[in-house]
Structures are given as C-alpha cells and as structure tokens.
C-alpha cells in the first residue's frame, strides 16, 4: 500500500482539450455561464424544458456544502481548491480544472503531513470523481490507495474514508462492496445526510428498488433540498415514474450551483428526455450542458445519440469521437460502432467493437466491472455463449433489471429463447422489478416472443395468436417509448412488425396470469 501521494497526470486534461480543439470543437472560457430563468415546478405530465441560458435540471447530485473559501496565501487552499473540496464533500460534480487543483493541493499538504487522514480521504474522493469524469480507471486504483491509507492512519471513526470507498465501489459497479462500505459509514454517522446517496445507488445497482426507496426516505427525513430532489428523480426514473422524476428535476433545477454541477444535471435531464424519444429536447439539454462545461463528455455522447436520431449522422459521428477523446468508455465505443454498422461501414464499426473489449480489460485491471457492457456486446457482435456465462455470474452477484435484460437477450441469441423469456419478463414487468420504461428492454422481449411464436413454444399457448399477440404488442410499445432508441434495432423491430402483420379482428392482449 502506498503512503505517499501518487503523481496526478496533470497534463491529461490539457492534452485532451488540445485534441478536441484540433477536431474543431468550439469551447468557451471557464467561468459562470450566462444565467437565465430556471424552470419552475412542472405539472404532472408536463415536459421539463429550458431556454438557451436556462439554469438546468438534475437527475443525480447534491447541493454544495458551504465551506470557507480561503485565500491561497501561506499555503492555504485557494478558491479553486475549496470549491472542488466543497463539491466533493457534498457529492456534487466539480469541474475538471478544480478537481486537478484540489488533487495537487492535497498532495502538497500530504508531503508535509503524511498522517493527515482527512486529507487522504479528500484526495481519494477527488480521484474517484476524476476517474469517473475522464473514463480513466487508473484513477480508481490511485483513489483506493489514498482512501485505504486514510483508514490505515485513522482506523477508527473514519466515516469520510468509508464513504469514499462506497462511492468508489459504485463507480466501479461493485455494488455489493458499496453497500458494505456504505453501511459501515452509516453506523458511524447515521445522521449525516451524505452517507445515504451511495447506499441508494448501491441498492439500485443490486436491483433492490424497495430498499433504495426506503433509504431515500431516510435521507429525506434528514434533509430536504435540491440534492435530495435530484436523487429522488433517479429513483423514480428506475421505477418507471418518469412524470414524478420530471417534477423533481424541475424543482431541483432552480438551485443548481457551479457550472460543472449544472452541466452534469443538464446531461442527465437530456438522458431522461432521450429515453422518452424527445430528440430535440434531448439535444437541447446536451448542447446546453456542453456550452456550460466543455468537459461534459457524457453530454457529447448524448449529442451523438440525438443527432443520429435526427439523421444528422456526420455531426453525430463527430460528437461521439469528441466524447471518446475525453471519456473513453466502452459504452461509447459500442454505440459508435453500432452507428457505423447501421451506415454500412462495417470496417469502421469493427475498429470500435475491438476497442470495447480492450476498454473493459483495462477497467478490470483497476477493479472496475465491465461485465454488463461486454455481455451486451458479445451477445450481439461476438460470442453469445460467452455473454451468457459472463452475465449469469453477474446476475448472481447483482440481480438488477439491466442485468436481467442483458442475460435474457444473451440467452435468446444463444438459442435458448424459452429461458430467455423468463428474464425478459423480469426486465419489463413492474411486478418483477422491471419498472423502468426502456425501449431496448421492451424490444428484446418482443423479439424473444416473436422467435418463440414462430417455433410454437408452449410458453405462448395462452395468447390468442401464437407469438403474434405478445410480440406485436411489445415491439409496438418499444417504438412508442422511443422510436429512435437504436440505429440497428429500430429497423429490426419495424421489419418484425411488418412480418407479423395486423392482428386479427377481436385479438386482445394475452393473459399472462
């Protein structure tokens, strides 16, 4: 275990920015963006919108913890470091330059005070956020060394390090470990509100939506502010309550803090709009996020999705490449590869498909779990049997809705559609925990039912039209949820519906009871 500060790689962000500028991406100067009118509380069913200078909306995050902003004289932290430290302590996204300044300031302090457990915890938390923002799993390893050093220096009553390890485990998608670390922190500080967001995320990642909501209720009893509203929006989204999520987003928007925080929330609001199939709204949110914070790489990937759905493929490809330049995640590689494939550019697609595997391997070397994205990739573009093995193991550890969907699809692709349907039902029926309204999950179920209907499966004997009724219903539902959810899958759904034709007169929904 290291007990000395690690090098920060402080030139990474600068090099990434230079590459992005070379690609012609426009950037604005750092600083507060022009402020406009924040949206008020939306009525039920009302869409959350924004103007070109709106304050933005939140899905996850919190309010800044107010700490003194000390001057840089005499070695004390300056405004930049204090701003980042306040954001990290409050679970709020911070700008990359502020995070870099905080890391450098803590490293300088730890050279003089190597037994400062609090500084080790702050350093670890900042590196987790850097790793997440940059898609750099090596930062997670550095974060873990710092957080464990904090625990080594102060083995008892060190809730800050325990919370940091919970946040780190969630970032690595190791939700069982996040739950364990988070519960240890909660036992030490049950009244501290920042203890609860990592627990909510851990329970959600484990597929325990009821526990996630109970934990959210405990958090609400301790604190009522935009951070809690934003977290509630994420929980409601996972339970399929998109209107409630939109209301929470509108309420949280008015109190968004620093530009990086606002940009992160706008990106997630854009993702919510995208999941509803609102291409223009989603693109607007993503663009505003990038305008406020040019380092908001997730928003650039979101632009790629929305632009592709609008038929602006050249711009979409550029947006994806920009996202990968700053945050090289395997999810983005897979999306870009599928976009290339949908355009008939298979050679270009293969380049990015190959990178999916290498990105996951790199992440695994630093403790990050990429089984879900790799399983999805292998099911559609590689080895479906390998996908089944990988996803079965993940299902045993973390039986979430997303894993149920991916495992069901991998089973279908490997020729086991009857077993696949059981998981597809779990991923799409609220009674089985599949409350989230996902066009992709519903498409997967419809295609599995289509295949079973063609084969005369006894699982579908209770439907009035063997295979056609449930398959038609779910394929249509997928296109209603989001008519643009995938450049590859949407044409497949439409082709299957065309083959199924119109239902016979009097054909009703199947009885699944």
Secondary structure as UniProt FT lines:
FT   TURN            10..11
FT   HELIX           12..22
FT   TURN            23..24
FT   TURN            44..45
FT   TURN            52..53
FT   HELIX           73..75
FT   HELIX           79..89
FT   TURN            90..91
FT   HELIX           96..112
FT   TURN            114..115
FT   HELIX           117..134
FT   HELIX           138..153
FT   HELIX           159..171
FT   TURN            172..173
FT   HELIX           175..188
FT   TURN            190..191
FT   HELIX           193..195
FT   HELIX           196..205
FT   TURN            206..207
FT   HELIX           209..222
FT   HELIX           226..238
FT   TURN            239..240
FT   HELIX           242..253
FT   TURN            254..255
FT   HELIX           259..275
FT   TURN            276..277
FT   HELIX           279..292
FT   TURN            294..295
FT   HELIX           297..309
FT   TURN            310..311
FT   HELIX           313..326
FT   HELIX           330..342
FT   TURN            343..344
FT   HELIX           346..364
FT   TURN            365..367
FT   HELIX           371..381
FT   HELIX           384..397
FT   HELIX           401..413
FT   TURN            414..415
FT   HELIX           417..428
FT   HELIX           430..432
FT   HELIX           439..455
FT   HELIX           458..460
FT   TURN            461..462
FT   TURN            466..467
FT   HELIX           468..481
FT   TURN            483..484
FT   TURN            487..488
FT   HELIX           489..500
FT   TURN            505..506
//
